[in-house]
Amino acid sequence: MTPSFSNRQANRSSGGVKIHRNHRRVNWGRSAPRSRGTLPQEAAAEGMHRNIMEGVIMAAMAMSPGSVPGAAVRPTSGEIERHVRDLAARHPNRVGVEEAGRTEEGRPILAVAVTAPDRPADDKQHVLIVAGQHGDEESGRMIALALLDWLVTDEALPVRARQRVVVMPNVNPDGAERNLHKTPRGVSPNLDHAPSGAVSPEGRAVEKVAHALQPEVFVDLHARGGSGYSYGMVLYPRPRVYCEDDNLLHSIAAEMVRAGEQAGIPHVTHPLTWPGWGGDAADEASTTLFAYRNFKSLVFLTEMAESDTFSPSAEQRVRSGLAMLQCLLSHGQQRHPFLRHEGYPCGLLGMRYSGVAAVGRTAAERRRSRIALWRNADGFRSFRSAQPEEATVKRLIFEYTGAPVAEGAGLQFRSNGRMAVDAVLLDGRKLEPSEMDGYGTWQDECSTFVVVVLPKLEPRTYNVEIRFKGR
């Protein structure tokens, strides 16, 4: 079965594959990093990784002139289309290519989906990566193609098994053909996403794919051709106040920066707070704010070091950009300490120490819960602990004034200390452990989490009591 960005079918169950990562480099193998005792095996594994990386980078370099003045137009639209269609022809069970739209000059705007079709579709997370919104920025297109080349390798099987990654490698093909920043009509596609909807074919194509995916992660790949080449950037939108996104976006962006720097190019990270970049107003027309306000995605915009007069080599740019994306994708393969399930930490929707979380047995159910709750987040009035607080009994009060949410909600609490749960009561009713209508609990190194699962969130006041066994 050919993958598709709109593929919603259920597939037969299959065992999951985990990856392991540390803070120095991403290890995409099936086992944790070994000690120095097994040098032959390590050397073989490292050699395989190096061969994969060199093949990916050489493929991208073949379509880029590197540091040639005025040559930022490559890879051309035709080269990109031939590359992705050849990739799909060689890997039909891993890669699907669809037209998300056509430009005013008739060029296709392609969306390339990569996943493992024999793994359950409902339990896959969705990632959308767009590149080439500005036609005079070659690095984003190169990195997008390198990512696609890497995603079909055996090394990337853990990602394909758990995620559907859709890449739009050339959103503005008309601009790329002329080395134009905007479209020939003068539209900047990344600023064509007002709440009323995009008006350009390029903007509409991005929105079409995004609405079909409702992604957990959204990345917009750019390059700093007009403002200097000495360093790159990993940027993120200013998040909703009083939620965990500020910490999550910054910490993940910092990891991406470190990965990019280890691959050879310095980077900085900060919020997208400049007017016109996206982040100052909730109704800003940027691609990043469109993805954040509609889907509560983890959103990042990268700017690779690039200039039409001088740039780091194509190899450096591709290696650094690919390393950052691999770092980001690794977060979809692990469980964040604040969440019950493995996957990207975009399911925390409001408050902080106590808060509202998406719920569901599968990634698809949690996605529906997340988006429904996000659309009603203004109704989260308060979530507070009754005072005075006791050591082994916690009483929580949550006030909700929004519309009913049939997709469910989790009322989540974090308590100091690692303790066993004795009982959980909702409005005086004792709950049982359940994914659907009950509670769940887990621990980190210093605390205990409890989430009360509501099959439906109604506008009213909820009273939760959590009783812990003695410390």
C-alpha positions, 0 to 999 in steps of 0.5 A, a space after each residue: 500500500 502506497 503511503 499518503 499524507 491523507 492516509 487514515 486506514 487502519 492496518 494490522 498490528 505489529 510490534 513497536 521498535 524503539 530508538 535510544 538517544 543521548 545528548 551527544 548524538 542520536 543513536 538510531 539503532 535498536 539497542 542502547 549505546 554499548 560500552 567500549 568493549 565491543 569495538 568490532 561491532 561498534 566499528 561496523 555500526 558506525 561505518 554503516 551509519 557513515 555510509 548512509 550519511 555520505 550517500 544522503 549528502 552526496 545526493 543532495 550535493 549533486 543538485 547544488 552548486 555549493 558556494 557559487 554566486 547567484 546560483 541559489 536556484 538549485 535544486 530546480 523544481 524539475 530536479 526535485 520532482 524527478 528526485 522524489 518520484 524516483 525515490 517513490 519508484 524505488 521504494 513504493 511501500 515506503 514512499 508516496 507522492 501526491 500533488 497538493 496543488 498547482 501553482 499559477 504557472 502550472 507547476 506541481 506542489 508535491 507532498 511526499 509521505 514516508 511511513 511503514 504501511 504494515 504498521 497500525 496507522 491509528 497509532 502513528 504520529 504525524 509530522 509535516 515538514 515544508 521547505 522552499 517557501 522562498 524560492 531564493 533559499 536553496 538549503 531548505 530544499 536540499 535538506 528536505 531531499 536529504 531527509 527523504 533519502 534518509 527516511 527510506 533507509 533501514 536506519 530510519 525504520 523506527 521512525 517509519 514504524 511509529 510516525 508518518 512523515 510528510 515532506 513538502 520539499 518545494 512549496 514555491 516552485 515558480 519562485 525557485 525557477 526564478 531565484 525569487 524570494 516570493 512567488 512571481 505574483 509577489 506573495 510570500 507563501 509563509 505569510 499567507 495563512 490568516 485565520 480566514 484561509 490562504 489565498 495563494 495556490 502555495 498557501 492553500 496547498 500547505 493548508 490542505 496537507 496540514 488539515 489532512 494530517 493535523 500534525 503533532 510536529 510542524 517544521 518550516 525550513 528556511 535559509 538566511 540568504 538575505 541576512 548573512 551566512 555565519 550562523 543558523 537559527 531554530 525559532 518557535 512561535 510565542 506559545 499560549 500563556 500559562 501552559 507548558 509549551 514555552 518550556 517544551 519548545 525551548 528545550 527541544 529547540 536547544 537540543 536541535 541547536 546542539 545537534 546542528 552545531 555538532 554537525 558543523 554550523 553554529 546556531 542560535 534559538 529564540 522565539 519568533 517575536 519579531 513582527 512579520 515572523 509570526 508570534 506577536 499576535 494570535 491571528 498572525 498570517 504566518 505558517 508557524 502560527 497557522 499550525 500552532 493555533 489550529 493543531 497545537 503542533 510543536 512548531 519550529 522554523 529553521 534558518 540555515 546559514 546561507 548567502 548568494 555570495 558565500 555559504 558554508 559548503 552544501 555538505 555542511 548545510 545538509 549535514 547540519 540541517 539533517 542532524 537537527 531534524 533527526 534530533 527532533 524526530 527522536 522525540 516522537 520515539 520516547 515518552 516525555 516524563 510529564 505524559 502517560 504515553 510515548 510520543 511528541 509532548 504536545 498533549 499538554 494543553 493548559 495550566 502547568 503543575 496541574 493541567 489538562 491533557 489529551 487522552 486516548 488509547 491510540 495516537 489518533 484518539 489523542 490527536 482528536 482529543 488534543 485538537 478539540 480541547 485546544 479549540 476550547 482552551 479559553 474555557 479552562 478557567 482554573 485548576 487549583 489545589 484545595 488548601 491547606 495541602 496534605 501530605 497524602 491527600 490531594 484535593 483539586 478543583 477544575 472549572 471549565 466554561 467552554 463547549 462540551 468536548 466529546 473527544 475526552 479530556 485528562 485532568 492531570 496532577 503532579 505530586 511531590 514524592 514517589 507514592 503509591 495511589 490508594 484511591 482516586 475520586 471524582 465528585 465523590 465517585 471512586 474511579 478504577 484504572 482505565 484509559 477511557 473512564 477512570 485514572 492512570 498513574 506513573 512516576 518520575 525520579 521525584 514525583 507521582 503523576 495522576 491523570 483522571 480520564 473524562 470520556 466527555 468534558 462538560 462545562 462545570 466544576 470538577 472535584 478530584 480527590 487523590 489519596 496516596 498510601 503513606 510515604 
